[in-house]
Amino acid sequence: MDFQITEDQKRLQGRCLELAADFASRSAEHDREGTHPSENYDILRREGFCALNIPEKLGGAGLGLLSHTLAFEALAQGCPSTALSFNMHLSITGPLMASPQVSDETKQMIAKLTVEERKLIAGNFSEASGTALIGERPLATRAKRVRGGYSITGRKMFASMLQAADYCAVATYPDDATSPSAVMFLLVPRVADGRSVIANWDTLGMRATRSDSLVLEECWVPESAAVFRADDFGDFRVDFGNWFWASYTPVYLGVGIAAYNELLNVLKERQPLGYSQPLTYHPDVRRQIAEMSVDLEAARLMTYHSAWLSDTDGPTPATMAALFRAKYMVGEVVSKVTQTALKLAGAHAIFKGSRLEQLFRDGAIAPIQTPPSDFCLYNVGLFETGLDIGDVLPPLKPI
Ligand SMILES: Cc1cc2nc3c(=O)[nH]c(=O)nc-3n(C[C@H](O)[C@H](O)[C@H](O)COP(=O)(O)OP(=O)(O)OC[C@H]3O[C@@H](n4cnc5c(N)ncnc54)[C@H](O)[C@@H]3O)c2cc1C
């Protein structure tokens, strides 16, 4: 292990903390109302974040996962939903720009959209019938070749910032494919015939991501909308697991850190009647603070190290195990830390509008967010033992 945080990375982190302070002033309202934090997305567009992981030779910032991690850990401390949703854009653009399977022409088109036009791209893989529990199933959303382009039909779920983004990269099954794990990503613009949205994202946490359901009924897109096609979606996901899976990890780390900092403020200010010291002087409180700090620091170091390993060595088995280990650790630690923060702050903190109440709900999503904790352990086990996934028995009996 040999990594340094460079001066450029510290500058980026500092700027993201400034942006986070501004985002924090609107976070509670977007959470309560379940509204898109569109003004935050606009600020991030202006600041060039749409091109964060576009290669420098195409006009982007060309950042790797460690820089991204520092940025999104900071942004999430202000508004977790903003950071999580905006990251969907980067989790799509990263793999597309890095994949040798994507043509130069498509890469230039995406660079133009993101660098020059500052367009925002949502990403929608998920479908109601899909589950990481039993591995990849063929996608139910179909793309049919028609005159001049493709016609898409199907229903997707959980598409963050769907109505706020300019496009949604939709994962479809090409009608003429034979492999069950085939995929084609098609860019569907916000307004298109045959595209509609079911606004059903009324959830416990991460409410302002507005991860609604997308319905496509013979929705036509031109040929140029097809930005990626492969017979094996699984390989693509592993090769670019840094963006597909690991780029959400720092967002939840930021949620845990925000809860920890907020709790310290609360405890330093609360002085019980008849005593001359605030609650931080209580030894039991201090011990729990110490435990939270140990957990968070361990999670932070695992996250930074895994990101550095990914930037340095690429998707080796050691890197993949490290990325899944870090997400597992962050998921477990953050759900625990946000719960302890609520417990220590007590009944004063459980009111709607309390920052700790919101962070508790957002933190509860950490182990559920892709890749979920059990899926992380499943993968750490595979990469550590070096087993071939093809030789592993399915966990449920197929039909
Ligand atoms: C806030 C939020 C935003 C999202 N935004 C988007 C988006 O923009 N685009 C998009 O496409 N999707 C999005 N999703 C969906 C997400 O990426 C997952 O696809 C979706 O959550 C998968 O369904 P599931 O949660 O039911 O998990 P499942 O994959 O069905 O897993 C259910 C549970 O099973 C267990 N499990 C899973 N895999 C294994 C395993 N291998 N071994 C043992 N146990 C296992 C875990 O406990 C897991 O929590 C979002 C989800 C959330 C919570």
The ligand as an SDF file (V2000), in Angstrom:
LIG
                    3D

 53 58  0  0  0  0  0  0  0  0999 V2000
  -31.5240    4.6660   -3.3040 C   0  0  0  0  0  0  0  0  0  0  0  0
  -31.4880    3.7320   -4.4700 C   0  0  0  0  0  0  0  0  0  0  0  0
  -31.2460    4.2220   -5.7380 C   0  0  0  0  0  0  0  0  0  0  0  0
  -31.2180    3.3730   -6.8300 C   0  0  0  0  0  0  0  0  0  0  0  0
  -31.0120    3.8890   -8.0760 N   0  0  0  0  0  0  0  0  0  0  0  0
  -30.9760    3.0710   -9.1500 C   0  0  0  0  0  0  0  0  0  0  0  0
  -30.7540    3.5860  -10.4660 C   0  0  0  0  0  0  0  0  0  0  0  0
  -30.5660    4.7800  -10.6620 O   0  0  0  0  0  0  0  0  0  0  0  0
  -30.7610    2.7100  -11.4840 N   0  0  0  0  0  0  0  0  0  0  0  0
  -30.9650    1.3840  -11.3230 C   0  0  0  0  0  0  0  0  0  0  0  0
  -30.9550    0.6640  -12.2980 O   0  0  0  0  0  0  0  0  0  0  0  0
  -31.1870    0.8570  -10.1020 N   0  0  0  0  0  0  0  0  0  0  0  0
  -31.1820    1.6720   -9.0170 C   0  0  0  0  0  0  0  0  0  0  0  0
  -31.4020    1.1540   -7.7620 N   0  0  0  0  0  0  0  0  0  0  0  0
  -31.6890   -0.2880   -7.6340 C   0  0  0  0  0  0  0  0  0  0  0  0
  -30.5120   -1.1060   -7.1260 C   0  0  0  0  0  0  0  0  0  0  0  0
  -29.3800   -0.7720   -7.8340 O   0  0  0  0  0  0  0  0  0  0  0  0
  -30.7720   -2.6090   -7.1940 C   0  0  0  0  0  0  0  0  0  0  0  0
  -30.8340   -3.0770   -8.4850 O   0  0  0  0  0  0  0  0  0  0  0  0
  -31.9940   -3.0180   -6.5830 C   0  0  0  0  0  0  0  0  0  0  0  0
  -31.9950   -2.4350   -5.3050 O   0  0  0  0  0  0  0  0  0  0  0  0
  -31.9700   -4.5790   -6.5780 C   0  0  0  0  0  0  0  0  0  0  0  0
  -33.0470   -5.0630   -5.9960 O   0  0  0  0  0  0  0  0  0  0  0  0
  -33.1230   -5.4310   -4.4410 P   0  0  0  0  0  0  0  0  0  0  0  0
  -32.7180   -4.2570   -3.6250 O   0  0  0  0  0  0  0  0  0  0  0  0
  -34.4710   -5.9740   -4.2610 O   0  0  0  0  0  0  0  0  0  0  0  0
  -31.9380   -6.4100   -4.1580 O   0  0  0  0  0  0  0  0  0  0  0  0
  -31.7010   -7.9100   -4.4990 P   0  0  0  0  0  0  0  0  0  0  0  0
  -30.5990   -7.9340   -5.4720 O   0  0  0  0  0  0  0  0  0  0  0  0
  -32.9520   -8.6460   -4.8890 O   0  0  0  0  0  0  0  0  0  0  0  0
  -31.2340   -8.4340   -3.1120 O   0  0  0  0  0  0  0  0  0  0  0  0
  -32.1310   -8.5940   -2.0010 C   0  0  0  0  0  0  0  0  0  0  0  0
  -31.3440   -9.0140   -0.8040 C   0  0  0  0  0  0  0  0  0  0  0  0
  -30.8400  -10.3370   -1.0380 O   0  0  0  0  0  0  0  0  0  0  0  0
  -29.5700  -10.5000   -0.4620 C   0  0  0  0  0  0  0  0  0  0  0  0
  -28.5930  -10.8660   -1.5130 N   0  0  0  0  0  0  0  0  0  0  0  0
  -28.4210  -10.2970   -2.7320 C   0  0  0  0  0  0  0  0  0  0  0  0
  -27.4730  -10.9210   -3.4230 N   0  0  0  0  0  0  0  0  0  0  0  0
  -27.0090  -11.9140   -2.6590 C   0  0  0  0  0  0  0  0  0  0  0  0
  -26.0420  -12.9340   -2.8330 C   0  0  0  0  0  0  0  0  0  0  0  0
  -25.3420  -13.0550   -3.9680 N   0  0  0  0  0  0  0  0  0  0  0  0
  -25.8380  -13.7940   -1.8100 N   0  0  0  0  0  0  0  0  0  0  0  0
  -26.5420  -13.7120   -0.6680 C   0  0  0  0  0  0  0  0  0  0  0  0
  -27.4920  -12.7820   -0.4480 N   0  0  0  0  0  0  0  0  0  0  0  0
  -27.7260  -11.9040   -1.4310 C   0  0  0  0  0  0  0  0  0  0  0  0
  -29.2200   -9.2130    0.1940 C   0  0  0  0  0  0  0  0  0  0  0  0
  -29.4960   -9.2430    1.5540 O   0  0  0  0  0  0  0  0  0  0  0  0
  -30.0820   -8.1980   -0.5350 C   0  0  0  0  0  0  0  0  0  0  0  0
  -30.2890   -7.0470    0.2160 O   0  0  0  0  0  0  0  0  0  0  0  0
  -31.4320    1.9790   -6.6540 C   0  0  0  0  0  0  0  0  0  0  0  0
  -31.6490    1.4600   -5.3750 C   0  0  0  0  0  0  0  0  0  0  0  0
  -31.6810    2.3210   -4.2880 C   0  0  0  0  0  0  0  0  0  0  0  0
  -31.9160    1.7420   -2.9320 C   0  0  0  0  0  0  0  0  0  0  0  0
  1  2  1  0
  2  3  1  0
  2 52  2  0
  3  4  2  0
  4  5  1  0
  4 50  1  0
  5  6  2  0
  6  7  1  0
  6 13  1  0
  7  8  2  0
  7  9  1  0
  9 10  1  0
 10 11  2  0
 10 12  1  0
 12 13  2  0
 13 14  1  0
 14 15  1  0
 14 50  1  0
 15 16  1  0
 16 17  1  0
 16 18  1  0
 18 19  1  0
 18 20  1  0
 20 21  1  0
 20 22  1  0
 22 23  1  0
 23 24  1  0
 24 25  2  0
 24 26  1  0
 24 27  1  0
 27 28  1  0
 28 29  2  0
 28 30  1  0
 28 31  1  0
 31 32  1  0
 32 33  1  0
 33 34  1  0
 33 48  1  0
 34 35  1  0
 35 36  1  0
 35 46  1  0
 36 37  1  0
 36 45  1  0
 37 38  2  0
 38 39  1  0
 39 40  1  0
 39 45  2  0
 40 41  1  0
 40 42  2  0
 42 43  1  0
 43 44  2  0
 44 45  1  0
 46 47  1  0
 46 48  1  0
 48 49  1  0
 50 51  2  0
 51 52  1  0
 52 53  1  0
M  END
$$$$
